[in-house]
Amino acid sequence: MSENYLDRMILSSLDAMKKTTYTYPAHWKIKEKHTFLDSCLAWLEKNEYYEYCEVVLNEKKKLQKKK
């Protein structure tokens, strides 16, 4: 079975989100950031990467505090 590089890229990005302050594109507003995180969460659940869901939920909490 070949390795899915898109999966690996997304999971690497989430690993970075867990370990450092994640940098979003400068032009994204809070709404776009939440949309991105919601999409990540849906993708994680669909692909059964449940261990990463907490990372996304924690990032959403950080965004709420910045409001």
Sequence and secondary structure as in RCSB ss.txt:
>XXXX:A:sequence
MSENYLDRMILSSLDAMKKTTYTYPAHWKIKEKHTFLDSCLAWLEKNEYYEYCEVVLNEKKKLQKKK
>XXXX:A:secstr
    HHHHHHHHHHHHHHHS     TT  HHHHHHHHHHHHHHHHHTT GGGHHHHHHHHHHHHHH 
